[in-house]
Amino acid sequence: MRKANTAIKTEKNVCPTVDDIILTLNGATVFSLLDLYKAFHQIELDEASRVMTTFQTHIGLFRHPHARHETNTVAEQYISFITDNALPDVFKLSDVAKATETDCILSCVRNALEQNDWKTQKCKLDESFRLYENLNKNQELAVAYTEDGFVLLRDPIKPTLLPRDVFSEVSCDFCGPFPDGYMLLVVICDYSRFSVVERIKSTAADTVIPRLEAIFSIFGYPDVVKTDNGPPFQSRAFRELADNSGFKHKGITPLHPQANGIVERFMAPLQKAIKTAIASRQDYKRALSRYHMNFRNTPQTNTQTAPSELMFNRKLKTKLPKMTFDNKDTDIRDRDSLSKTKNKIYADKKRRAQRNNLKLGDRVLLKREQRNKFETAFDPTPGIIIAMKGSMLTIKHKGKEITRDVSKLRYVHGDQEPVQTKPADNTSLPRNRPQRKRRPPRRYDD
């Protein structure tokens, strides 16, 4: 249309307001109705000028008038060819493998994953390579070999099933500590997403257990309590509480918070509400109550139902006008399953996930959780898999039995021993904090 626009004289008119139009229509008695969709392309063009109005769409070329005509110029034929043949019909895994094999950056990523060394690769300064390095720290990349080459994959997500009833399974975690010395004990029902938050001064079992008993006295004892294996949940007092109350303590895989995703995901908006209240110079305890009122009465994405309605089987009275809907348990389960399936398909496709082929007796490398700049991401000393339970693996490593998620382990190919790195000499490093002279208590003075 560029050539046509050069021959069109534009007019600059001020768009009238509603008041101007009403003033113009004052005193009128006869009105006409005009549909705007009929107000365009009503002037017939000469045959030689119609080619200038050609425009491209996803289904081919069109020009004025609306009927499509055969292309009669080389440019139109070329555009039609590109439109019809630009994208392939099928994108195969072999095509991805061949393209990955010839890509310099992806080859460096593969070498870095196999050698557990991201600092000596020739593409280490490339921005894309650094993105893959960060993705490996957080998302756990892996290499899969095919007949045509290799591709980068991740382990598939395993969504949890919806519990059988309200408060039958709950998840617990801690948020904080905050500058005022308090922290929050968060308990969420995995079925309804109903949350309960208690302010506590310590994570000791003597402090946590009475708060849990107070919550259980309101909602009843659950069947399963899921935690992150924190110190209060590994104590003897908590084991006695589980035995006396009749619930099962289910500890997630250590250092794998994704396994306790419901309560972990709840922490981000909770902390945001607290920070907003403090930045606004408000009492964050009152802001916490307002946040709970909004969260408990807002329909969730998975179930399309408010947590308070699922928990109490009724709608709580809020400031919003009350509306009634008929929600059935089967509909909730269908929506929850459909939402989780969509999320799984999207995440697995985006991360190129693939099932792991680890088995008992395989030699694997263990990822370090806290390391300095001189250490590699994985411990070079391999371990042996001695137990498997889903994605939770137990390995024998340096005389100890360690349980980790499969994403924290890397398979050792062949019988070649990994290169043992010499630990860094830290004797010359400065101390982190200065030492002060400690004065003994006065009661020990002569």
N, C-alpha and C positions, 0 to 999 in steps of 0.2 A: 504493500500500500504506500510505500515511500514515494513512488513516482506519481501516484494519484494525489497524494497530499500536496505536492508542489504546485498542482494546478487548482487547488481548492482555496478560495479566499475565506479566511476565518473572520468571524464577527465576535466582537467582545461586548457582551451584554451583562449588565448587573443583574444578578439573580434576585428577583423580588421576594420580599418576606410575606408571611401569611397576612399581616396587617395591610400590606400594600394591595394584595389580591382582593381582600375583603372590601377595601375602599374602592377598588375599581369595579367590583361587582355590585356596588351599592345602587339600588334602584332597578337592577336587571330583572326581567320577568321570564325570559326564554333562555334555556341553557342547552348545550350540546355535549354528548359523551364521546370521547375519543380514546380508543385503546392504544397505549404507547407502543405495544409490540407490533402494531401495523404501521407505525410512522416511519419506518426505515426501508431503504432499498425499494422504493416504489417508482423511481424514475428509470425508465428503460435506457440502457447505455448502448452505444454503437458497438458492433461486433468487434471492431479493431481496438476498442478501449476496455473491453471486458477483461482482457488478460492482466491489466494493471491492478485489478481488485482481487487477484488470487491470494488466498491465505491458507496456511497449513494447520491441520488438526491431527488428532491421534488416529483418525480413521481415514486419512487421505487429504487431498487438496480440494478446496472449494473456491468458487468465485461468484460474483454477482451475475445473473440472478442465482437463487439457491440451488438449482439443479446442477449436478456435477457434470462437467464436460470432459471429453478426452483431452489429454495434454497434447499440445502441438508445438512446444518449444523444447530445446535441449535442457534448459534450466528446470522446467516442470518435470521432465522425465527423470532427471537426476534426483530431485527432491522426492519424487514418488518412489524411486528405487531405495533411497536411504530410509524412508518411512517404513517400507515393507521389510527391509532386510537388516536393519540396524541391530536388533537384539536377537540372540540365538533362541531357539525353541526350548532347549534343555540345557541346564548348567550342571555338568556331571562332576563327581568328586575327582575323577581322573584329570579333568581340566584344571581344577584347583591345585592338585598335586604337581602338575607340570609347571604351572605358573609359579608356584611356591618354590620349586626347585631352581628356577632361573632367577629368582629375586635375591639380590645381594643381602638386603636387610633381613629377610626371613631366614636365609641361610645362616646368618650370624646369630639370629635368635635361636635356631635349632642347636648350633654349636654351644651357645651359652647355656641352654637347658641341659644338654648332655654332659658338659664339662663343669657345670655349676660355677661358671666364671663369666661374669658380665663386664669385667673391667679391661680385659685384654683383647676384646673383639675389635676388628678393624672398623666396624660401623658404630662404635660406642658413642661417638659425638653426634650421631644423627638423631634428630628429634623423634622420629618414628621408633627407633631402636630404644630410646629411653622410655617411650610410652609402653612398649612391650615389657621392659624391665619393671616398671611400676605395676603393670598388669600381672606380672608373675608374682610380685609380692602380695597382691591382694586377691587375685582371681585364680591363681594356680594353673598356669599353662602346662601343656603336655604335648609330646610329639607322637604322632601315629604314622606308621609306615605302611604304604600301599604298593601295589605293583608298579605304579607310575611315579612314585616319589613319596614325599612326606607331607603331612598337613599338621597344623597346630590345633589341638583339641583340648577340651576340658571334661572332667567327670560330670555325668548328667545329674541334674537336681532330682532329689527324691522327696516329693511333697508328702506331708503327713496327712493322714485321714482325719476327718472330723470326728471328735469323740462321740460316744453313744448318747450322752445326756449333758444337761447343764451342770457345771461344776464337778463333773466326773474326773476331768483332768485339768490341772492348773499348772502354771509356770511361775517361778519365783526368781527374782534377781534384785540387785541393789543398784541404786542411782546415787552418785556422790563419791566422796563426801563434799559438802559445801563449805564455804568460808565460815559460816556460823557454827561449825562443828557437828552439824546434823547430817544425816543421810536418809534416803528413802528406801523402804522395803516395799517392792512392787509385787503384787500377786494378781495374775490375770487368768480368767477362765478361758480355756482354749476353745470351748464351744461357742460361747456368746461374746467373747472379747470384753467381758465386764471386768473392770480394773478396780483394785483396792490398793491404796497407798498409805503407809504408816511412816511417821517420822521417828527415827531412832538415833540414839547417840553412839551406838557401838554395834558391830556385827557379831559380837559374842553370842554363843548359844543361849546363855541366860537372858539375853535381851530379845533375841529373835523369836525364840519358842513361845513366850507368853503372847506376843503379838499374833503369831500364827494361830494359837489356840483361841484368841479373841475373834479372829476372822472365821475360824471353823465353827465357833459357837453360833454365828449368824447364818452361814450358808451350809453348814454340815461338813462332814469329813469327805474329802475327795477319794477317788480310787487311785489316782496317780498324782504325784507331786514331782514336777520336772525342775531341776536346778542345774547350776553350772559347777557343781562339786566344790562350792566355796567352803571355807573352814567351818562355819556353823552347821552346814549340812552334812559334814563328815564326822561330827561329834557323836559321842555315845548317847548324849541326851536326845539328839534328834532321832537316832535309831530306835531308842526306846519309845519316843513319841509316835514313830511310824508303826511300831509293833502294837502299841496300845490302841492307836486310832484306826488301825486296819487299812492304811494306805501304803502304796508301794512308792519308794523313792527311786526315781529314774534320773540318773546323772548323765548329762550329755557328754559327748566326746571332749576331752580337755582341749582348751585353746581353739575351740571351733564354735563361736557364738551363733553361726548360722543354724545350728541344730536347735537352738532355743529362740527361733526367729520372731515369734509372736511378741514376747516380752521385750526382746532386744529392739524391735522396731518401735515399740511404744516409748522407748527412752528418748528418742530424738525430739518429738513434739512436746514431751513432758519437760525436758530441759529448756526448750525454746520458750515455753510459757513462763518458766521461772525466771529466765534471763530477761524477758520482756518486762515482767513485773518489777524486777530490781532496777532496770534501766529507766522505768517510769516512776521510780521512787514509791512503789506500792508494797504492801505487805504480801510477800510471795506465798504465804500460807493461805490467805484469802483468794489469791489468784489461782492457787492450786485447786481450791474447791470449785471455783467457776469453771476451770478447765475440765474438771471431772464431770460437772453438770453438762457441759457441751459434748464431751466425748461419749459419755454413756447414753446420750439421747440422739446421737447422730448415726444414721444407718451406715453400716460398714460396707466396704467394697465387695467383699466375698459373699456375705449373707444377704445384703440389701435390707438388713433389719437392724434396728438400734440394739446395742448390748443390753440396756435396761429392759427392753421389751422381751428379749429372749430369756433373760434371767428371771424376771418376775411374771412373765406371761401377761403383761399389761403395759400400757403406755403411761409414763410418768408425766405429771403436770409440769409444764415449763411455760416460758413467756410466749412461746409460739402458739398460734391457734391449733387446737386439737383436731387431728384428722384420723380417720379410721381406715385400716386396710386389713384384708384377710390374708394372713401369712400362714402357710402350712409348713410342717417340718420337712416334708418331701421336697417342697420348693426350695427351702433353704439349703438342703443338702445338694440338690441339683445345681443351684447357683454357685455354691462353694466349690463343688467339684469342677464345674466348668471354668470358673475363674482360675483355680489352681492349675488346671490342665493347660489353659492358654498361657499362663505365666511360665510354666515348665517348658512348653514348646518354644516360646519366644527366647527364654534364657538359654536353653540348650542349643538352639540354632545360632544365637549370637555368639556363644562361647565355643561353638563347634565341639560340643560335648560328646564323649564316647565312653562306653562302659569300660572299667578297668579290668585287666586280665591277671591281676595279682592272685597268687595262691599260696598255700602253706609251704614254707621252706624257701620262698624267694628272698633274695638279698636286696635290701632297699636302703636308701639314704634318708636320714631324719633331718627335717628342717629345723634350723636354729631359731629360737624365738627372740633371744636377746644376744646381739653380737656387736663387736666393734668393727671399725673400718678395715681391719686386717684379716678378718675371717670371711669365709665364703658363706653363702646362704644355707648350705646343707653341710652337716657334719660329714667329713670324708670317711669316717669309720662306718662301714655298712652294718646293718642289723639283719636279723632273721625273723620272718613272720612266723609266729607260733600260735596265733588264734585270730579268727575272723568272725565278726558279727555285723553283717551288712557293710556299711562304709566305715565301721570302727574296727581298726586293726591293732593287735598287740604284737610288739616285736621284742626280741631279745637283743639289747644294745648295751655293750660294755658291762655285761654282767647284771643288768637291770631289765625289768619288764616295763615297757612304756606303751601306753595306749594313746593312739592318735587317730584323727580322721585320715582317710586315704589321700586327701589333698595335701597333707603334710609330709607325704612320703614320695620318694622317687625310686623307680626300679633301676637296678644295676644291670646293664647288659653285659653278657659274656662272663668269663671267669677272671677278667682283669681287675686287679685291685685298684680303687681310686687313689689318686696321688695324695699322700699324707702331707698336709700343710704344717709347717713348724709354727707353734704359737708365738705371737708377737712378744717381744721383750718389753715389758711395761715398767722396768725398774727405773728408767729415766723420765717417766711421765710425771708431770707435776700433780700434786694432790688437788682434789676437787675443792676441798674446803680447808681453810687455815685451822691449825690446832691452837687451842688456848690452854693456858695453865689452869688446871682444876684445883680449887682450894678445898681441903678436907673439911668436914663438918666441925663446928666449934666444940662439940662435945668430946672430940678426941684431943683437944688441946690439954697440955699438962697444967 
